[in-house]
Amino acid sequence: MQYALLIYTKPGYHEALSDAEREEAYAEYFALADDARYVAGAQLQPAETATTVRMVGDRMLTTDGPFADTKEVLGGLCLIEAADLQEALDLAARIPAARFGATVEVRPLVRR
């Protein structure tokens, strides 16, 4: 089954890391990307670059910024293939940002 690992971080957390911490985190992300269960992933641009789209009838309304004003923002995601939820949780625990206070939401994809 495929799972999305949604990584929520505090804005600016990445910049607060030391160079050594940042390099170590990058190495861990690259190691995760080399795992056969890793399907895809991406780091997102800062939340300030987001544009939110809403439809009201046939009219498109856009708003600068993310959908919600929160303390944590969606900073990235990984798509993985795992045998079960426990295996997905084990992979989520390898996300380096989690060590620095991020929250990783694990959510199964809908199979069609």
N, C-alpha and C positions, 0 to 999 in steps of 0.2 A: 504494500500500500504506500502511496505517496503522502508525505506530510510537508506542510509549510512551516518553517521555523521563522517566526516574525520577531525581529530584534528591536526592542524599544529602549532607547537610550535617553539620557538627559542631554539637552543641547550643549555642545561644546566639550563633552566628556573626552573625546578623542584628542583635542588640543591640550587637555590637562595632563596627558600621559607624558612620561619622560621619553626620550628617544629610544632608550633600551626597552621600555615597556611596549612602545609602539612597534618596534622591530620584532619583538617576541610575539606580539599579537598577530602581526602580518604573517609570520612563519606558521603560526597555528592555523590561521585561516587558509593558507596555501596547503597545509597538510590535510585539512578537512576537505578541501576541493579535490585532493588526490584520492580520497576515499571512494571506493567503487559505489557506495550508496549515495553519494552526492550527485544530484542531477543538475542543478543550476543555483546561482546566487548572485546577489548584487548589493553593493552599498549604495544608498540613496543620497542625493544631494540634500543640503539642509532644508528643513521644513519651510523656511522663508521662501524657497523657490517653488513651492507647490501652488497649484491653482485648483480650486474645487469647483466642480460642475454639478449643477442641479437643474433638473427639468421641471418646469411649471407649465403643464399643458404641453404646447408645442414650442415654448420659449426656453432657450438655454440661458441660465443665469450662471455667471462665473464670479468667484470671489478669490482674491489673492490670499494665499496662505493655506495651511492645512485645514482639514474638516473640523477639527476640534482644537481648542486651546488647552493644552495639557502640559504637565511637568515633564513627561516623557514623550518622545516622538518616534515614529517608525523610522528607524535609521537604516535598515537593511533586511534582507530575507535570504533564506536558503530553501531550496526544494530538495528533499531527500526521498529515497526509497528505503523503507524499513519493513521488517517482517511483522512488527507489532508496535504498540504504543511505547512499551518499555525500551525497545531499541531506539525509537525516535527520541525519547527523553534522554537516553544516554548520549546520543549525538548532539542534542541541544545543550547538554552540559559541557560539551567541548567548545562551545562558542566563546571566544575570548572575552567579548564584551560583558558576558555574565559575571565574570570575576570582578569587573569594574563597576558593578551596580546596575547593569542593564537587566531587563526582563526579557525572557525568550518565551514567546507564546507558541505552543506546538498545536497545530490544527490539521486534521486529516483533510485531504482533498476529496471532493465528491467524485465518485466513479460513475461514469455514464456508459 
